[in-house]
Every structure is written in structure tokens, then in C-alpha cells.
Amino acid sequence: MDRLLGMEVFVAVVETGSMAAAAEHLKMSGPMVGKHVRALEKRLGASVLARTTRRQKLTEAGHGFYWRCKAILEEVRLAESSVEALRTVPRGRLRVSAPVSFGTVCIAPSLVDYMARYPDLSVELNLGDELVDLVEDGFDAAIRIGALPDSGLVARKLAPYEFVICASPAYLGRAGVPRTPADLATHECLGFMHWRRYQGWRLEGAESGPHPVPQSRLVCNHGPALRTAALAGLGLVLQPLILLSDDIAAGRLIVVLEDTAPPPMPVHLIYPRDRQQLPKVRSFVEFVRHRFGASLGGAAASA
């Protein structure tokens, strides 16, 4: 018979004073209560209750066993309560993966508001432009930029990722302002390492279609580092608008070739299907969709 149920029956018999009272308390038949107690004693190889026609009391073995059972049942109750709390209130550790630029500019600053709402929640934010396996690597959610493969994960669409080409006023004053994609052959075009499969920049020419640009002398796998290089006058940078918008507004960077920047890329928040009912995941999804569903220029919707 079930050990924990046997312990619960035994404790109820002790605390109510009789098997009949325990049966009423547990909504169980009297014979079933007796069966549980006998099974418990058989498993222990000792009597826990000394029975007479008028009353029953704990044996020496039963006295010690009673207090151990009380402690065990309390631990079970606390364990069940902790799981129930996880189902209702966001708590525990939330593991999130995001691309460097989006994570640095959008997610990280927003965590101040998100974590203030849920003081029992901690966040582990992993920034990197390499794709992670959410299930294998134990992530609760991830931001993905670009077309999504059919992975079986739940996807929620965010605002699209817009790109812009910029350079510092000092660089443009020294090297001139490019007017067409062909002009880039004489410019320093700072390269992003994860675009190698495109053999450098790939622009949308109004007349000639996609226009590849030779790889730069400087190639980096970190968008914010390329922004820093552009601000220092090292060359033209092609990066997300969210990363460069403050510098553009302040005049530290000047936009060029507006009509030839790559088209916006789709952005999704993805997460494993079996985690979507967890309050920590559900709350994060709702927060991110509300914060970034339209602020980057698009609307959130179910994928």
C-alpha cells in the first residue's frame, strides 16, 4: 500500500484518538483505516499502536515513528506548496538567450522594469549571435532574428529588425559620401563576422537587385564594437537601427544610402511548448510582446 498514505492515516489515528474518528476525518471507511495501519506495522515489523477495547495509545516504537511521520508529511506539504506557487506566481530563475545587439539595447535595460514587478524571479541573460538549442541547453526563451526553421517551438512575432548604413561626420569628410552601392568599393565597410556566408555586406540596389560588397579589413562578431569603430571614424557601419538610433539623433553618425540598406528582418520570441504555462515564461512573453511588439516599427502577433 502507499507509504505516504499509510503515514497520513497513522498520524490521523493518533491525532483524532481513534480509527473511527480518523476514518471520518479522512473520508475513508473504518476497515480501510485499519488495513492501512496493519500494513504499516507489517512493513515496520513492529506495533505502533497498543489497542484495547476502550482506547489505543502509541507504543514506544510508535511514538518515535509518529514524530518522524509528522516531519515527513510536512516536508511533502511544503514541496507541493512550492510547486503550486510556481504555477501561480513568477518565481525561480528565468534563462533567456538573445542576440548581442538586441539583448544589449532592448532586453537588458527592460529587465529593470520586468524584475521590479516580480521580486521572486531572477534572470540569466545569455547574449550571443550563435544559435542555442533551447531544450538541450536549458533555456526558457530566446530572441531569434531572421526566418525561423520548423522547430516545434512556440514563436511570437515582434517588431521587425530595421537596418541602416552610417558613418561619422569625420569619416565622411575624409572619404566622401557614397551615393550608390558601387561607390562602396572605395570605402571602408566594417564587416560583421556572422555575415560571412554573404561574402560581406549585401545591399538592396534599386536597379540592380542585391549588391554584394567586398569584406572589410576590419571584421568583428560584435555589433556594439562595430558601432564604436564607426564613431571613431574607422569606416561605414551596417547595423540595426536600434543600435545606432541615439547616435544618429545626436549627429554622431550620419545615415547614407538609405534606399539600399537590407530589408527589415523578422524578429521572434521563441520558447518550448511545454514551458508556456509556467508563470515565469508566460509573464516574460507578455512583457516582451507588450514592450517590443510595436516599438521597433512592427506589430506583435502569433506566429
Order of alpha helices (4+ residues) and beta strands (2+ residues): alpha-alpha-alpha-beta-beta-alpha-beta-alpha-beta-alpha-beta-beta-beta-alpha-beta-beta-beta-beta-alpha-beta-alpha-beta-beta-alpha-beta
